Amino acid sequence: MSFSTIIGMLAAVCTTVSFIPQVVKTIKTGQTKDISLSMYVIFTAGIFFWLIYGIMIVDVPIIAANTITLLLTGTVLFLKIKNG
């Protein structure tokens, strides 16, 4: 495994794991009032496009990180839309 792949994987783990506390808090409390809908729509779309990009260039760290992050941000986005 190349050094650049290791760095990519570390970056992917850090950025992906950073969303877990928000998802857990949102699920536990059901509170989404202070979460920006437009930010989460734009961010989730960006993650989706990063995932497509990773698939196109066949880059495992990008694919893995953005698949997981898409699930996490999608959960918060769903709850934000559901809760109004």
VEXDREN-2710 file (C-alpha; in Angstrom, 1 decimal):
% VEXDREN-2710
k/r/px/py/pz
1/MET/0.0/0.0/0.0
2/SER/1.4/3.4/-1.0
3/PHE/2.0/6.2/1.4
4/SER/-0.5/8.4/-0.5
5/THR/-3.2/5.7/-0.1
6/ILE/-2.5/5.5/3.7
7/ILE/-2.8/9.3/3.9
8/GLY/-6.1/9.1/1.9
9/MET/-7.4/6.4/4.2
10/LEU/-6.5/8.4/7.4
11/ALA/-8.2/11.5/5.9
12/ALA/-11.2/9.4/5.0
13/VAL/-11.5/7.9/8.5
14/CYS/-11.2/11.3/10.2
15/THR/-13.7/13.1/8.1
16/THR/-16.2/10.2/8.1
17/VAL/-16.0/9.6/11.9
18/SER/-16.5/13.3/12.5
19/PHE/-20.2/12.9/11.5
20/ILE/-21.0/10.1/14.0
21/PRO/-21.6/12.4/17.0
22/GLN/-24.0/14.6/15.1
23/VAL/-25.9/11.5/13.8
24/VAL/-26.1/9.9/17.3
25/LYS/-27.2/13.2/18.9
26/THR/-29.9/13.8/16.2
27/ILE/-31.2/10.3/16.5
28/LYS/-31.3/10.4/20.3
29/THR/-32.9/13.8/20.7
30/GLY/-34.8/14.1/17.5
31/GLN/-33.8/17.8/17.5
32/THR/-33.0/19.2/14.1
33/LYS/-34.1/22.8/14.6
34/ASP/-30.5/24.2/14.7
35/ILE/-29.3/22.2/11.7
36/SER/-29.2/24.1/8.4
37/LEU/-31.3/22.4/5.8
38/SER/-29.6/24.1/2.9
39/MET/-26.1/23.2/4.2
40/TYR/-27.0/19.5/4.6
41/VAL/-28.6/19.4/1.1
42/ILE/-25.6/20.9/-0.5
43/PHE/-23.1/18.9/1.6
44/THR/-25.0/15.6/1.0
45/ALA/-25.0/16.3/-2.8
46/GLY/-21.3/17.0/-2.6
47/ILE/-20.6/13.7/-0.9
48/PHE/-22.7/12.0/-3.5
49/PHE/-20.6/13.5/-6.3
50/TRP/-17.4/12.6/-4.5
51/LEU/-18.7/9.0/-4.3
52/ILE/-19.4/9.0/-8.1
53/TYR/-16.0/10.5/-8.7
54/GLY/-14.3/7.8/-6.5
55/ILE/-16.2/5.1/-8.5
56/MET/-15.1/6.6/-11.8
57/ILE/-11.5/6.7/-10.9
58/VAL/-11.7/3.5/-8.8
59/ASP/-10.2/4.9/-5.6
60/VAL/-11.1/2.8/-2.7
61/PRO/-10.5/5.4/0.1
62/ILE/-12.8/7.9/-1.7
63/ILE/-15.4/5.2/-2.4
64/ALA/-15.4/3.8/1.2
65/ALA/-15.4/7.2/3.0
66/ASN/-18.0/8.8/0.9
67/THR/-20.3/5.7/1.0
68/ILE/-20.3/5.8/4.8
69/THR/-20.5/9.6/5.0
70/LEU/-23.4/9.6/2.5
71/LEU/-25.3/7.3/4.8
72/LEU/-24.5/9.4/7.9
73/THR/-25.3/12.8/6.3
74/GLY/-28.3/11.3/4.6
75/THR/-29.6/10.2/8.0
76/VAL/-29.4/13.7/9.4
77/LEU/-30.8/15.2/6.2
78/PHE/-33.8/12.7/6.4
79/LEU/-34.5/13.6/10.0
80/LYS/-34.2/17.3/9.3
81/ILE/-36.7/17.0/6.5
82/LYS/-39.0/14.7/8.5
83/ASN/-39.0/16.9/11.6
84/GLY/-39.5/20.1/9.6
END
